[in-house]
Amino acid sequence: MEKESGVEDENSHNTDEELNNDIILNHMEICVAEAEKRANGTLNIRDFFTVYLIETKVTDPEWNGALNKLSTVWRRYTEFEQLRAYLEVTYPYIVLPPLPEKRVLYGWQKVSTDTFDPDFVDRRRAGLENFLLRIASHQILGHDKHFMEFLQQDDRWKEMIKESSYLQVAESKLKSLSVAVRLKRPDPRFESIKNYSIDLQSNLSNLLRSRAKVVEKQYSVYKLHANYGRVFSEWSAVEKEMGDGLQRAGHYLDTFASSIDAALEDEELFADQLKEYLFFATSLQNVCKKQEILQLELESTEDAVNNKNIEKRRAVQGKSGIMSRLFGTVDTEEVREHRVSVLDQKIKEGESDAKIAKENLMEFLEKALFDMDRFQEQKALDLKETMLGYSLLQLKTAKKGLQAWTQIRDCLASIP
């Protein structure tokens, strides 16, 4: 594919031969260890933000792919966004891992919408770590030198990524992505993938919305059982024979009511995993959009060549000038030869442009389809694991509830 503004020139080491199916996680550990709230500005006007500590450690002493054996750097969420934007411009054929949600989606009463809430910040920290691990486990993305700089360089990374000129490329691509594409020959493979991504997004969105409604009611029902515990405790104070049994039953009802908190906290982790694939669907759509743009470039160059050929045929007949069109006159031989010569040159240039456009498209198709196959395999494994984990969590919660009610039954049965 033709290099764009020098962005890919700096990543020439990303060849299949050099990567050889290797990933950097075989040689180093990456984690987002903690988050910290900071502030800018004066005492009167303060801008609060959260930074995340990235820790890396080389575990393979013979590997020299890292800048440092050990490193720690602090990054803001906006810097993670900048890294992803750079990768999207540089590798448009890859289904990029998404960032975790910037604000709470599909929330319910116990999930705070405050972006500085400790639970939200910790879940975002875990999501950012997962984002970095996704990149590091990719055979191409993980070997990008700016990614390694992001992991191990501090301020210098910002300067280096600006020097890559990706921002100018990103701006031009943003403009092209906003244009509605109408293709004469849409690729049925990518049309199918695009439709699938829309269906995936819709299904996961409906699943997450339904789940939020369920946990909202489940949480309320569990917490209402605390009323039983209070009533049993108060009742036990006025009963002699039944008092001890009622008090112990009230204690187990309180335990039952509070048990839902930890269960739903664990369940949020599974919801975050589903949200990741909700956002992955957008990544799929972006790859399809890039294919459409390349296809449109090819069709446009081919149309331009066809139009020039039509114009050339008119010129050969001496009917290309304005006067000949208006009055039916024929151009002189000299004018005719000049026009044909100019058009031949333009046709030659157009054919060259069409050839390059076709080569760009063919290379993109090969790389994109290969990465989409990789993504589909990864998605099937991940979603299977997520859904199984969610099912096991529901079984665990149900068993705890059964245990609590068994103890309550025993307490009531022990009343003389």
C-alpha positions in Angstrom: 0.0 0.0 0.0 1.2 3.5 -0.8 2.7 5.2 2.3 0.7 8.0 3.7 2.5 11.2 4.9 5.4 9.2 6.2 3.4 7.7 9.0 4.2 4.1 8.0 7.8 4.8 7.0 8.8 4.8 10.6 7.3 1.4 11.1 9.0 -0.4 8.3 10.1 -3.1 10.8 6.5 -4.3 11.0 6.9 -7.0 8.3 5.6 -10.5 8.6 9.1 -11.9 8.3 10.5 -9.9 11.1 7.5 -10.4 13.4 7.4 -14.1 12.8 4.2 -14.5 14.8 5.9 -13.2 17.9 4.3 -10.9 20.4 5.9 -8.6 23.0 4.0 -10.2 25.9 6.3 -13.2 25.5 9.1 -10.9 26.6 7.7 -8.3 28.9 4.9 -7.6 31.5 2.6 -4.7 31.2 0.1 -3.4 33.8 -1.8 -0.3 34.7 -1.0 -0.5 38.4 -2.9 2.4 39.9 -4.8 5.6 39.3 -4.4 9.0 40.9 -6.5 12.2 41.0 -4.6 15.4 40.2 -5.5 19.0 39.5 -4.4 21.9 37.4 -4.9 25.6 37.8 -5.2 28.0 40.7 -7.0 27.5 44.0 -10.1 29.3 42.7 -10.2 27.6 39.3 -9.0 24.0 39.4 -9.3 21.4 36.7 -9.3 17.9 38.1 -8.2 14.8 36.1 -7.1 11.2 36.6 -3.8 9.8 35.7 -2.9 6.1 35.4 0.4 4.5 36.2 1.8 2.1 33.5 4.4 -0.3 34.8 6.5 -2.5 32.4 9.1 -5.1 33.1 11.2 -7.1 30.7 11.1 -10.8 31.6 13.3 -12.0 28.7 17.0 -11.0 29.4 17.9 -11.7 25.7 15.2 -9.5 24.3 16.2 -6.0 23.2 12.8 -4.8 21.9 12.1 -2.5 24.9 13.6 0.9 25.6 14.1 0.1 29.3 14.2 -3.1 31.4 12.0 -1.5 34.0 9.8 1.6 33.6 6.9 3.5 35.1 5.0 6.4 33.4 1.8 8.3 34.2 -0.7 8.7 31.4 -4.0 10.6 31.2 -7.0 9.1 29.5 -6.6 11.6 26.7 -3.2 10.2 26.0 -4.6 6.8 25.6 -7.1 8.3 23.1 -4.1 9.9 21.2 -2.4 6.5 21.0 -5.4 4.8 19.6 -6.0 7.6 17.1 -2.4 7.2 15.9 -2.8 3.4 15.5 -6.1 3.9 13.7 -4.4 6.1 11.1 -1.3 4.0 10.8 -3.1 0.6 10.6 -6.5 1.2 9.0 -6.9 -2.5 8.1 -6.7 -3.7 11.7 -9.8 -4.1 14.0 -8.4 -1.9 16.8 -9.1 -2.7 20.4 -11.5 -0.1 21.9 -10.8 2.1 24.9 -13.1 1.6 28.0 -16.1 3.9 28.3 -15.4 7.5 29.0 -18.7 7.9 30.9 -20.9 5.3 32.4 -23.2 3.5 29.9 -26.1 1.3 30.8 -25.9 2.3 34.5 -28.3 1.6 37.3 -28.9 3.0 40.8 -25.8 1.5 42.5 -23.4 2.5 39.6 -22.2 6.1 40.1 -22.1 8.3 37.0 -19.3 10.4 38.6 -16.1 9.8 36.6 -14.1 10.3 39.7 -15.9 7.7 41.7 -13.3 5.2 43.0 -15.2 2.1 41.6 -15.5 3.7 38.1 -11.9 4.8 38.1 -10.7 1.3 39.1 -12.9 -0.3 36.4 -11.5 2.2 33.8 -8.0 1.4 35.1 -8.6 -2.3 34.4 -10.1 -1.4 31.0 -7.0 0.6 30.0 -4.8 -2.3 31.1 -6.8 -4.6 28.9 -6.5 -2.1 26.0 -2.7 -2.1 26.3 -2.6 -5.9 26.6 -4.8 -6.3 23.5 -2.3 -4.1 21.5 0.7 -5.9 23.0 -0.8 -9.3 22.0 -1.3 -8.3 18.4 1.5 -9.4 16.0 1.7 -6.0 14.3 0.4 -3.4 16.7 2.6 -4.6 19.6 5.8 -4.0 17.6 5.0 -0.4 16.7 7.8 1.7 18.0 5.5 4.6 19.1 3.5 2.1 21.2 6.7 1.1 23.0 7.5 4.8 23.5 4.0 5.2 25.0 4.7 2.5 27.5 8.2 3.6 28.5 8.8 7.3 27.5 7.2 10.2 29.3 7.0 13.6 27.7 9.3 12.6 24.8 6.5 10.3 23.5 4.2 13.3 22.8 6.9 15.0 20.7 7.7 11.8 18.8 4.1 11.1 17.9 3.6 14.7 16.7 6.7 14.3 14.5 5.1 11.3 12.8 2.6 13.7 11.1 -0.3 11.4 12.0 -2.4 14.3 13.0 -2.5 15.7 9.5 -3.3 12.3 8.1 -6.0 11.8 10.7 -7.6 15.2 9.8 -7.7 14.3 6.1 -9.1 10.9 6.8 -11.8 12.3 9.2 -13.0 14.5 6.3 -13.1 11.6 3.9 -14.9 9.4 6.5 -17.7 12.0 6.9 -18.5 11.8 3.2 -21.4 9.4 2.3 -20.0 6.7 0.0 -22.0 5.4 -2.9 -20.2 2.6 -4.7 -20.9 1.2 -8.1 -19.3 -2.2 -7.1 -19.6 -2.7 -3.3 -17.6 -5.6 -2.0 -20.1 -8.2 -0.8 -17.7 -9.5 1.9 -17.4 -6.1 3.5 -21.1 -5.3 3.1 -21.7 -8.6 5.0 -19.1 -7.6 7.7 -20.6 -4.1 8.0 -24.2 -5.5 8.4 -22.9 -8.1 11.0 -21.2 -5.3 13.0 -24.5 -3.4 13.1 -26.3 -6.5 14.3 -23.6 -7.3 16.9 -23.8 -3.7 18.2 -27.6 -3.9 18.4 -27.7 -7.3 20.2 -25.0 -6.3 22.7 -26.7 -3.0 23.3 -30.1 -4.7 24.0 -28.4 -7.3 26.2 -26.7 -4.6 28.3 -29.9 -2.6 28.5 -31.8 -5.7 29.7 -29.1 -6.6 32.2 -29.3 -3.1 33.7 -33.0 -3.4 34.2 -32.6 -6.9 35.8 -29.9 -5.9 38.3 -31.9 -2.7 39.2 -34.8 -4.9 40.3 -32.6 -7.6 41.8 -30.7 -5.1 43.9 -34.0 -3.6 45.2 -35.5 -7.0 46.0 -32.4 -8.1 48.0 -32.2 -4.8 49.9 -35.9 -5.0 50.8 -35.1 -8.2 52.7 -33.2 -6.1 55.2 -36.6 -5.0 56.4 -37.3 -8.6 57.3 -34.1 -8.6 59.3 -35.0 -5.5 61.2 -38.6 -6.7 61.9 -37.4 -10.1 63.1 -34.8 -8.5 65.4 -37.4 -6.2 66.9 -39.9 -9.0 67.2 -37.4 -11.2 69.0 -37.1 -8.7 71.8 -40.8 -9.3 72.9 -40.8 -13.1 72.5 -39.3 -15.5 75.1 -39.5 -18.9 73.5 -39.3 -17.6 69.9 -36.8 -14.8 70.6 -33.5 -16.6 69.9 -34.7 -18.3 66.7 -36.2 -15.0 65.4 -33.0 -13.1 66.2 -30.8 -15.6 64.4 -33.2 -15.7 61.4 -33.0 -11.9 61.3 -29.2 -12.0 61.2 -29.2 -14.4 58.2 -31.8 -12.2 56.5 -29.4 -9.2 56.9 -26.6 -11.3 55.5 -28.8 -12.3 52.6 -29.6 -8.6 51.9 -26.0 -7.5 51.9 -24.7 -10.4 49.8 -25.9 -8.9 46.6 -23.4 -6.0 46.8 -20.3 -8.1 46.1 -22.1 -10.2 43.5 -23.2 -7.2 41.5 -19.7 -5.7 41.7 -18.3 -8.9 40.2 -21.1 -8.7 37.6 -20.0 -5.3 36.5 -16.7 -6.8 35.3 -18.7 -9.1 32.9 -20.7 -6.1 31.8 -17.5 -4.2 30.9 -16.3 -7.2 28.8 -19.6 -7.0 26.9 -19.1 -3.3 26.4 -15.7 -3.9 25.0 -17.2 -5.9 22.1 -20.0 -3.3 21.8 -17.2 -0.8 21.0 -15.3 -3.4 18.9 -18.3 -3.3 16.5 -17.5 0.3 15.8 -13.9 -0.7 15.0 -15.2 -3.2 12.5 -17.4 -0.5 10.9 -14.3 1.8 10.6 -12.4 -0.8 8.7 -15.3 -1.3 6.4 -15.5 2.5 5.9 -11.8 2.6 4.9 -12.5 -0.2 2.4 -15.3 1.8 0.9 -13.1 4.9 0.6 -10.4 2.9 -1.2 -13.0 1.3 -3.5 -14.4 4.8 -4.2 -10.9 6.1 -5.1 -10.5 3.2 -7.5 -13.9 3.8 -9.1 -13.2 7.5 -9.4 -9.9 7.1 -11.1 -11.4 4.5 -13.5 -14.3 6.9 -14.3 -11.8 9.7 -15.0 -9.9 7.5 -17.4 -13.1 6.5 -19.2 -14.2 10.1 -19.5 -10.9 11.0 -21.0 -11.1 8.2 -23.5 -14.6 9.5 -24.6 -13.1 13.0 -24.9 -10.2 11.6 -26.9 -12.6 9.9 -29.4 -14.3 13.2 -29.9 -11.0 14.9 -30.4 -9.9 12.4 -33.0 -13.1 13.3 -34.9 -12.3 17.0 -34.5 -15.4 17.6 -32.4 -13.9 18.4 -29.0 -13.8 22.2 -29.2 -16.6 24.5 -28.1 -17.1 25.9 -31.6 -17.5 22.4 -33.1 -20.1 21.5 -30.4 -22.0 24.7 -30.9 -21.9 25.0 -34.7 -21.0 21.5 -35.8 -17.6 22.6 -37.3 -14.6 20.3 -37.3 -11.3 21.2 -35.6 -8.2 21.7 -37.8 -5.7 18.9 -38.0 -3.2 20.8 -35.9 -5.7 21.5 -33.1 -6.9 17.9 -33.4 -3.4 16.5 -32.9 -2.7 18.8 -30.0 -5.8 17.9 -28.2 -5.3 14.1 -28.7 -1.6 14.4 -27.5 -2.8 16.2 -24.3 -5.5 13.7 -23.7 -3.1 10.8 -24.3 -0.9 12.2 -21.5 -3.8 12.6 -19.1 -5.1 9.1 -19.9 -1.7 7.7 -19.2 -1.5 9.5 -15.9 -5.0 8.4 -15.0 -4.2 4.8 -15.8 -1.2 5.0 -13.5 -3.4 6.5 -10.8 -6.0 3.7 -11.3 -3.2 1.1 -11.1 -1.9 2.5 -7.8 -5.5 2.8 -6.4 -6.2 -0.9 -7.3 -2.9 -2.0 -5.7 -3.7 -0.1 -2.6 -7.2 -1.6 -2.4 -5.9 -5.2 -3.1 -3.3 -4.9 -0.4 -5.8 -3.4 2.1 -8.3 -6.2 1.3 -5.7 -8.9 2.0 -4.6 -7.4 5.3 -8.1 -6.5 6.5 -9.7 -9.8 5.8 -6.8 -11.6 7.5 -7.2 -9.4 10.6 -11.0 -9.8 10.6 -10.5 -13.6 10.7 -8.2 -13.1 13.7 -10.8 -10.9 15.3 -13.7 -13.3 14.8 -11.7 -16.2 16.4 -10.8 -13.9 19.3 -14.4 -12.7 19.7 -15.8 -16.2 19.8 -13.4 -17.3 22.5 -13.8 -14.1 24.6 -17.6 -13.9 24.5 -17.9 -17.6 25.3 -15.7 -17.1 28.3 -17.7 -14.0 29.4 -21.1 -15.7 29.1 -19.9 -18.8 30.9 -18.4 -16.6 33.6 -21.6 -14.7 34.0 -23.6 -18.0 34.2 -21.2 -19.3 36.9 -21.6 -16.1 38.9 -25.4 -16.4 38.8 -25.1 -20.0 40.1 -22.8 -18.8 42.8 -25.2 -16.0 43.8 -28.1 -18.5 43.8 -26.2 -21.0 46.0 -25.5 -18.3 48.5 -29.1 -17.3 48.6 -30.1 -21.0 49.0 -27.6 -21.3 51.8 -29.0 -18.3 53.6 -32.6 -19.4 53.3 -31.6 -22.9 54.5 -30.1 -21.3 57.6 -33.2 -19.2 58.1 -35.4 -22.3 57.8 -33.2 -24.1 60.4 -33.5 -21.1 62.8 -37.2 -21.1 62.5 -37.5 -24.9 62.8 -35.5 -24.7 66.1 -38.2 -22.6 67.8 -39.8 -24.7 70.5 
